[in-house]
Amino acid sequence: MDIGHDLDDIRFLIEHLGLDKKEDVVKIVLKYVPEDRIPAKTTFFIEEVFSKQQKR
């Protein structure tokens, strides 16, 4: 996993889709992946993206 590249891609998608909250991202993910199959590191990754978005 290339974190820097992934962060750029995720930021682009968040902005493109007009998502304002990490919960919005999670809702989309849950449409395709059962909650019990989402690793904790994915949740932390989403939180990291939004914490960096807020600092911009």
N, C-alpha and C positions, 0 to 999 in steps of 0.2 A: 504494500500500500504506500503510495507516494503522497504523504500527508499534505505537502504544499500544493501539489497539483489537485488533489481531491478537494482541498479547502477552496481553491479558486473555482472549481466546477460547482461545488455546492453553493457558494456565494452567488454565482451567476444564476443558478436555478432558483434560489430563494428570491432574488431580485426580479427575475423574469416572471415568476409565478405570483409575485406580490405578497409573499408570506411575511408576516410581521412577528410571529411567535414560534418558538420551538414546538409548541403543541400542534401548530398547523402542519409542520413537517412530519411529526409523529403520526398524525391522522392519515396523511398520504401513504406513509410507509406501511401502516396497519392495513391498508386496502390490499396490499400485496404479500405481506409477511405476517404470520400469526405472532401475537405479542410475545409468547413464550419462546419464540425463535430469534428474537432480537437481542443480540448480545449487549451487555452493559457498556462495552466500549463504544458501541454505536450511539447509545444515549449520551455518553460523555462527549463524543465527537460532535453531535448536534449542539449540545450545550456550549462547547468551545466555539463553534461557528457563530452562534448568536452572541456570545460574550465579545468576540472580536468584531462583529457587525456593529454592536452598540458603541464600541470605542472609536469607530470611524467617524 
